[in-house]
Amino acid sequence: MKLKYILTLFLSITQFISFSQEENEMFTFNSKFLKAKQTIQIYVPPAYKISKDRQFPVLYLLDGQEYFYYPIAYQNMLRFKDKSPAFIVVGINSDRKTRRQLYYKKSGDFMSFLEKELIPYIDSTYRTLKEKERLYFGWEMAGGLGLELYTKSPSLFSAYFIASPTHFSTKRLTALSTTLSKGLGSNPFFYITRANAKDDEFMEHRLVELRTLLKKNKTTEWKFDLLEKDSHYSTPNKTIHNGLRQYFNDYDPLRFFSLKQHESFGGIAAINGYYKKRADRYQKPNEIHKETKHFLLLQALKDDNYKQFELFATTFSKHLKTKLSNEFWVNRFARFYMKHQKVKKAIELYNIYLVKFPTSALIYNSLGNAYKKQGKKKLAKQVYTKAIKLAKKQMDVNLKKYQLSLKEL
């Protein structure tokens, strides 16, 4: 029990430190439309401070006291692999006594607060992409409110993530039909979910009507998911996660699992086109992602296609010669050169990366193999000896292998 308590405490402290390194703010907004004070939470991602000229998408979450940390965790989880754009999160807190009024009977007041007070404040205080990348999340009654919000202000949000929605009244559905048929607004993306549980069955007839309306409109992008193992109360997390993945699906770095797949995509020209669109939408550098470069080189190696490897090596020369992340990849690509009798290229690559990894016994030993293949035994002996010295100091498991290399020289 004591160990479990210590582990829990450690994880809590780690999470606190992680969030505190980013910019979080909670403040009270005095709304003239609501005639009340509204508690607001703001999360600003680390990239906001790093990229001073960049603007960011914003996700607005109703019932922020419940769901504020979901999209923050989503970003933290995917940031290290660059699988999600950075975005600002705005949580609009509610209380159980007033939300039922504000999201339905007094929805006009709440929508005025959102459109005329909160959103203008956020857009004037932070660098945002405004309506171009402004997202909405609502659960239950807040889902029904999202539908009404779209019909009243069709260009306000670019996406709606709606979980287990209720209060899709006839009036709201009729207004939606009119808005869709007239092609009003910026044609946002809708992601809608419901649980495959008894407590969500009551809303199915309304969701059928909603899906029918959306199907009739050929220009509206939307997706509906039945969350098989969820209840009415557990759909928000998956709705936020899946909605973000769907909406930002053109952000992921490209990865090809065969050279044929790369060719079918359109080759380097099409890849450049993909990253040009990515750069324009997300204000990222207009260049092919390092992950795409790495795995194209690796795929050519796996397919033993030296001609294609050399083409990639030339196109991505800077990546190959300066961006490899560890000694393993240096050795693997250099050995591919060796395999195809390009010993000089292998030696060049090894020497370049000895500057970056000066204590790598692996690279020194492999460089020795390259010099040996060239017949330069004196140089080979020098680097083999260096590899052995480093391996002894580091208690390298490959020490005997390196000693054998010198012995066989």
C-alpha positions in Angstrom: 0.0 0.0 0.0 2.8 2.4 0.9 4.5 1.7 -2.5 1.2 2.3 -4.3 0.7 5.6 -2.5 4.2 6.8 -3.4 3.7 5.8 -7.0 0.3 7.7 -7.1 1.9 10.7 -5.5 4.8 10.7 -8.0 2.4 10.5 -11.0 0.3 13.3 -9.6 3.4 15.5 -9.1 4.7 14.7 -12.6 1.3 15.6 -14.1 1.2 18.8 -12.1 4.7 19.8 -13.2 3.8 19.0 -16.8 0.7 21.2 -16.8 2.4 24.0 -14.8 5.1 24.3 -17.5 2.4 25.2 -19.9 0.2 28.3 -19.6 -3.1 27.7 -17.8 -5.4 30.4 -16.6 -8.8 30.5 -14.8 -10.8 33.7 -14.6 -14.3 35.0 -14.1 -16.1 36.6 -17.0 -18.8 39.1 -16.2 -21.4 38.6 -18.8 -24.0 41.2 -19.5 -26.0 38.7 -21.6 -26.1 36.0 -18.8 -26.3 38.7 -16.1 -23.9 36.5 -14.1 -20.3 35.6 -13.7 -19.0 32.8 -15.8 -15.8 30.8 -14.9 -13.5 30.2 -17.8 -10.4 28.0 -18.1 -7.7 28.7 -20.8 -4.9 26.3 -21.9 -2.2 27.7 -24.1 0.2 25.1 -25.6 4.0 25.4 -25.3 4.3 26.2 -29.1 2.4 29.4 -28.5 5.4 31.0 -26.7 7.9 29.4 -29.1 6.3 30.5 -32.3 5.6 34.2 -31.8 4.1 34.9 -35.2 1.9 31.8 -35.4 -1.8 31.7 -34.9 -3.6 28.7 -33.4 -6.9 26.8 -33.6 -9.1 27.0 -30.5 -11.4 24.3 -29.0 -14.3 25.5 -26.9 -15.6 23.0 -24.4 -18.9 23.4 -22.7 -19.0 22.0 -19.1 -15.3 22.7 -18.9 -15.1 21.7 -15.3 -15.6 18.1 -16.5 -13.8 17.9 -19.8 -11.1 20.6 -19.9 -8.1 18.2 -19.4 -9.1 15.7 -22.1 -7.9 17.7 -25.1 -4.8 18.8 -23.1 -3.9 15.2 -22.5 -4.5 14.5 -26.1 -2.0 17.1 -27.2 0.6 16.0 -24.6 0.3 12.4 -25.7 0.8 13.2 -29.4 3.1 16.2 -29.3 6.4 14.3 -29.1 5.7 12.5 -32.4 4.2 15.6 -34.0 0.8 13.8 -34.5 -1.4 16.7 -33.6 -1.3 20.5 -34.2 -1.0 22.6 -31.1 -4.3 24.3 -30.2 -5.7 26.5 -27.4 -8.4 25.0 -25.2 -11.2 27.2 -23.7 -13.3 25.5 -21.0 -16.6 27.1 -20.2 -17.6 25.9 -16.7 -21.2 25.3 -15.7 -23.2 24.3 -12.7 -25.9 21.8 -12.7 -28.6 24.2 -11.5 -28.2 26.7 -14.5 -26.9 24.6 -17.4 -30.3 23.1 -18.2 -31.7 26.6 -18.6 -28.8 28.1 -20.5 -28.4 25.2 -22.9 -32.1 25.1 -23.8 -34.8 27.6 -22.6 -32.3 30.4 -22.3 -30.0 29.3 -25.1 -30.3 32.6 -26.9 -28.6 34.3 -23.9 -25.9 31.8 -23.8 -25.2 31.9 -27.6 -25.0 35.7 -27.3 -22.5 35.4 -24.5 -20.5 33.0 -26.6 -20.6 34.9 -29.9 -20.5 38.5 -28.7 -18.5 38.3 -25.5 -16.3 35.3 -25.0 -15.1 34.5 -28.5 -14.3 38.2 -29.3 -12.3 38.3 -26.0 -10.4 35.2 -26.8 -9.6 36.3 -30.4 -8.4 39.7 -29.3 -6.3 38.4 -26.4 -4.7 35.4 -28.1 -3.3 34.7 -31.5 -6.1 32.5 -33.0 -7.1 31.4 -36.4 -10.6 32.7 -35.6 -13.5 31.1 -37.5 -11.1 29.3 -39.8 -10.1 26.8 -37.1 -12.6 27.3 -34.2 -14.0 24.0 -32.7 -17.0 23.3 -30.5 -17.5 20.4 -28.1 -20.8 19.7 -26.3 -22.2 16.7 -24.4 -25.8 15.9 -23.9 -27.8 19.2 -23.8 -24.7 21.1 -24.9 -24.8 18.8 -28.0 -28.3 20.0 -28.8 -27.2 23.6 -28.2 -24.4 23.1 -30.8 -27.0 22.2 -33.4 -28.9 25.4 -32.7 -25.7 27.4 -32.6 -24.8 26.3 -36.1 -28.3 27.3 -37.4 -28.1 30.7 -35.8 -24.5 31.5 -36.7 -23.4 29.1 -39.5 -19.9 30.5 -39.8 -19.0 30.7 -36.1 -17.3 27.3 -35.8 -15.5 25.1 -38.3 -16.2 21.9 -36.4 -18.7 20.4 -33.9 -17.9 17.4 -31.7 -21.2 16.3 -30.2 -21.4 13.5 -27.7 -24.6 11.7 -26.6 -26.7 14.7 -27.7 -30.1 15.5 -26.3 -32.7 18.2 -26.9 -32.7 17.9 -30.7 -36.1 19.4 -30.8 -38.3 19.6 -33.9 -37.6 23.4 -34.0 -33.9 22.8 -34.0 -34.0 20.1 -36.7 -36.2 22.2 -38.9 -33.8 25.1 -38.6 -30.9 22.8 -39.4 -32.7 21.6 -42.6 -33.2 25.2 -43.7 -29.6 26.1 -43.0 -28.2 23.1 -44.8 -30.6 23.5 -47.8 -29.6 27.1 -48.3 -25.9 26.3 -48.0 -25.3 28.9 -45.3 -22.1 29.3 -43.5 -18.7 27.8 -44.0 -19.8 24.1 -44.2 -18.3 22.9 -40.9 -17.4 19.3 -40.0 -19.7 17.4 -37.6 -18.6 14.4 -35.5 -21.5 12.9 -33.5 -21.6 9.9 -31.2 -24.0 8.0 -29.0 -23.4 5.1 -26.6 -24.7 1.6 -27.4 -26.4 1.5 -24.1 -30.0 1.7 -22.7 -29.4 5.2 -21.4 -28.8 6.5 -24.9 -31.5 4.6 -26.8 -34.1 7.3 -26.1 -32.3 9.8 -28.4 -32.0 7.4 -31.4 -35.1 8.6 -33.2 -33.8 12.1 -33.2 -30.4 11.0 -34.3 -32.0 9.2 -37.2 -33.6 12.4 -38.3 -30.3 14.3 -37.9 -28.4 11.7 -40.0 -31.1 11.8 -42.7 -30.7 15.6 -43.0 -26.9 15.4 -43.1 -27.0 12.6 -45.8 -29.2 14.8 -48.0 -26.6 17.6 -48.0 -23.8 16.3 -50.2 -21.4 19.1 -49.3 -21.4 18.7 -45.5 -18.6 16.6 -44.1 -19.8 14.5 -41.1 -19.3 11.3 -39.3 -21.5 9.4 -36.8 -20.1 6.7 -34.4 -21.9 4.2 -32.2 -19.6 3.7 -29.3 -20.2 0.1 -28.5 -18.8 -0.2 -25.0 -19.6 3.3 -23.7 -22.4 4.6 -21.6 -24.2 8.0 -21.8 -21.6 9.4 -19.4 -18.4 8.0 -20.9 -18.8 9.2 -24.5 -17.2 12.6 -24.1 -13.5 11.4 -23.9 -13.7 9.3 -27.1 -15.8 12.0 -28.9 -13.1 14.6 -28.2 -10.3 12.2 -29.2 -11.9 10.8 -32.3 -13.2 14.2 -33.3 -9.8 15.8 -33.2 -8.2 12.9 -35.1 -10.9 13.1 -37.8 -10.8 16.9 -38.1 -7.0 17.2 -38.1 -6.5 14.1 -40.3 -4.3 16.0 -42.8 -1.8 16.9 -40.1 -0.1 13.5 -39.6 3.4 13.1 -41.1 3.2 10.8 -44.1 4.5 7.3 -43.8 4.8 4.8 -46.6 5.1 1.1 -46.0 6.3 0.1 -49.4 7.9 1.9 -52.4 4.9 0.9 -54.4 2.6 2.8 -52.0 4.9 5.8 -52.3 4.7 5.7 -56.1 0.9 5.3 -56.0 0.7 8.4 -53.8 2.4 10.4 -56.6 6.1 10.3 -55.5 8.1 13.3 -54.2 5.9 15.9 -56.1 2.8 14.7 -54.4 4.5 14.6 -51.0 5.7 18.2 -51.5 2.1 19.1 -52.3 0.8 17.4 -49.1 3.2 19.4 -46.9 2.5 22.6 -48.7 -1.2 22.3 -47.8 -0.2 21.3 -44.2 2.0 24.3 -43.9 -0.7 26.7 -45.2 -3.4 25.3 -42.9 -1.3 24.9 -39.7 1.3 27.6 -40.2 4.1 25.0 -40.1 7.4 25.1 -42.1 6.8 24.1 -45.8 9.1 21.1 -45.9 8.8 17.3 -45.9 8.6 16.0 -42.3 11.7 14.3 -40.9 9.6 11.1 -40.2 8.6 10.9 -43.9 12.2 11.3 -45.0 13.5 8.7 -42.6 11.0 6.0 -43.5 11.4 6.5 -47.2 15.1 5.9 -46.8 14.4 2.9 -44.6 11.9 1.5 -47.1 14.4 1.7 -49.9 16.9 -0.1 -47.7 14.4 -2.8 -46.8 13.5 -3.4 -50.4 17.2 -3.5 -51.2 16.6 -0.8 -53.9 19.9 1.1 -54.1 18.8 3.3 -57.0 15.8 4.5 -55.0 17.8 4.9 -51.9 20.4 7.0 -53.7 17.6 9.2 -55.0 16.2 9.7 -51.5 19.7 10.2 -50.1 20.3 13.0 -52.6 16.8 14.6 -52.1 17.1 14.4 -48.3 20.8 14.9 -48.1 20.6 17.3 -45.1 18.5 14.8 -43.2 20.7 11.8 -43.9 23.9 13.7 -43.0 22.7 15.8 -40.0 19.4 14.6 -38.6 19.8 10.9 -37.8 18.8 10.5 -34.2 21.2 7.8 -32.9 24.1 5.6 -33.8 22.0 2.6 -34.7 20.5 4.4 -37.8 23.9 5.8 -38.8 25.3 2.3 -38.9 22.3 0.8 -40.7 22.4 3.3 -43.5 26.2 3.2 -43.8 26.2 -0.6 -43.9 23.7 -0.4 -46.8 26.2 1.7 -48.7 28.8 -0.9 -47.9 26.6 -3.7 -49.1 26.4 -2.0 -52.5 30.1 -1.3 -52.7 29.8 2.4 -51.9 32.5 2.3 -49.3 33.5 6.0 -49.6 29.9 7.1 -48.9 29.8 4.8 -45.9 33.1 6.3 -44.5 31.8 9.8 -45.1 28.6 9.1 -43.2 30.5 7.5 -40.3 33.0 10.4 -40.0 30.2 13.0 -40.1 28.4 11.4 -37.2 31.5 10.9 -35.1 31.2 14.6 -34.5 27.7 14.1 -33.1 28.4 10.8 -31.4 32.1 11.0 -30.4 31.9 8.2 -27.9 30.2 5.7 -30.1 32.1 2.4 -30.1 29.7 1.0 -32.7 30.5 3.7 -35.2 34.2 3.4 -34.6 34.1 -0.3 -35.1 32.0 0.0 -38.2 34.3 2.6 -39.6 37.2 0.2 -39.0 35.3 -2.4 -41.1 35.0 0.2 -44.0 38.7 1.0 -43.8 39.5 -2.7 -43.8 37.4 -3.2 -46.9 39.5 -0.4 -48.6 42.7 -2.1 -47.6 43.6 0.7 -45.2 44.7 -1.5 -42.3 46.6 1.2 -40.4 43.5 3.4 -40.2 41.3 0.3 -39.4 43.6 -0.6 -36.5 43.4 2.9 -35.1 39.6 3.0 -35.1 39.2 -0.6 -33.9 41.5 0.2 -31.0 39.4 3.3 -30.2 36.2 1.2 -30.3 37.6 -1.3 -27.9 38.8 1.5 -25.5 35.3 3.1 -25.5 33.5 -0.3 -25.1 35.6 -1.1 -22.0 34.9 2.2 -20.5 31.2 1.9 -21.2 30.9 -1.8 -20.3 29.5 -2.4 -23.8 28.1 -5.8 -24.4 29.7 -5.8 -27.8 33.2 -5.6 -26.5 34.2 -9.1 -27.5 32.9 -8.5 -31.0 35.0 -5.3 -31.3 38.1 -7.2 -30.0 37.5 -9.9 -32.6 37.4 -7.3 -35.4 40.9 -6.1 -34.4 42.2 -9.7 -34.0 41.0 -10.7 -37.5 42.6 -7.6 -39.0 
